[in-house]
Amino acid sequence: MNKQMIGAYVPMMISDKPASLKILLLEDNADLARMLRQILEWRGYEVVVGASGEEGLEALEHASTPPDLILCDLIMPDMDGHEFMRHVRQHYQWSSIPLVIMSASVAPEDQATVLKEGANGFLGKPFGISELDELIAEVGLSS
């Protein structure tokens, strides 16, 4: 394993395992999406990225196999995380996919709302890499 740095602050471990688990990442901030994709790929995950709920639904519809996890921003253009999650939870092939909402809105009532709507977890932005790792482990994934 080689140690790398993201920016000047976040030490990372590069996985030497082949990608086996797939994550659908929906994030409209291109810089954050790029950084998260890189981190997740270093950990051995296959990552598909979209910038809206509509792109997420399109990715799910065209996937040969569904992702093992969906990481979804709450506020996105065209279709937000609430609406995307409703679509996913109502679709028989996707309803059991663990879905984690990411949001800068970290008020307890906002977290409670997304969990009640069907999210399996919540990550308040900004979040640390260790928080991301812990949440991925909580939903039962490990690379």
N, C-alpha and C positions, 0 to 999 in steps of 0.2 A: 504494500500500500504506500502510495506517495502522498505527502502532505502538500496542499496547494492553498493559496489565499484568494478569497474573493474580496476585491477592494483591498483594504489594508487591515481588515479587522476580523474576518471570519475564516478560521482554519477549516479546511475541508479534507475529507478522506476520499480518494478516488477508488471506486470499486473495481476489482479485476473480474467480477462476475459478469456473465452475459446478461443482457436485459431480459427479464422474464415476466415481470409484472408491468402492466400498462396503466398509466395515469393520464386522464384527460384534465388538462389545466386550462381554465377559462379566466383570463385576466386581460383587461383592456389597456393596462399600462405596459407598453412594449418593453421598457427597460426591466421592470419587475418580472414580466413573463420570461424574458431571456435569462435573467439571473436564476429564477426558480427552475426553469428547464435545465439549465446547466448543472445546478446542484442535484436535482433529481436524477439526471443521467449519470452523474458521477457516482451516485449511489446504486446504479445498476437498473434503474427503471427505464422503460420505454415511455416517452412523453409525447403526447399529441396536444398542441396548443391552439386555442381559439380566443378571439377577442370579444365575444358576445355569447349570449345564450343561444341565439340563432345558429351561430357557428358550432356551438356545442351540440345542438340537436342534429345538425347536418353530419358532424363527425360520428355521432352515435348511430345514425341511420346508415352510414356507409362503412362502418367498421365490420371487419370479418368476425371479430370477437369483441364483446363489450370490454370497456376498461375495468380494471380491478378497483379503481378509486377515481373519484371526480373531485378536484379542487376548484372551487368556483368563487369568483369575486361576487360580491353582493350588488354593487352598483356598476352596471355596464350599459353601453348603448344598445338600442334596438330591443333587447330582451334582458331584463335584469335577473339576478340570481333567484329571486322569489319565483318569478314566472318559469324560469328554466327548471327549478327544482319541482314545481308542480307538474310540469310535463314529464319529467323523469319518473317521479313517484307514481304517476298514473299509467305508465307504460309497463306492461307485464314483463318485458325482457330486461328492463333497466331498473325496475323498482327496488331491487335488492342491492344495487351497487352502492357502496359506502360513498357518501357525499359530504364534503367539508366545505363550509362557507368561510370565506375570508373577507374581512371588512374593517375599515378604519373606524366605523361606528361600533364602539365597544361597550355601550351602555348595557347593563344587565338585562333590561327589557328587550333590547334588540337581539341579544344572544338567545334569550328564552323564546322569542318569536320564531327564529329560524330553526331552533331545535324542535319546537312544536310543529312546524311545517314539514319536518321530515329530515332535516340535516342530522348527520351522525356526529358532527363536531363543528367547532367554531374556532377560527384563528383571528385574533384581533391584530390589525396592522398598526404599526410595524411589529413583526414577530421575529424571533430569533430562530436560527436553524435548528437548535435543540428542541424548540417548541414544535416545529414542523415534524421532526423525527419522532417526537413523543406521540403526536396526534396520529401519524401514520401507523405507529405501533399499536395505538389504542384501537384503531379500526381493523386491526388484524393483518396488516401488510408488513412484510419485511423483505428486503431484496437479498 
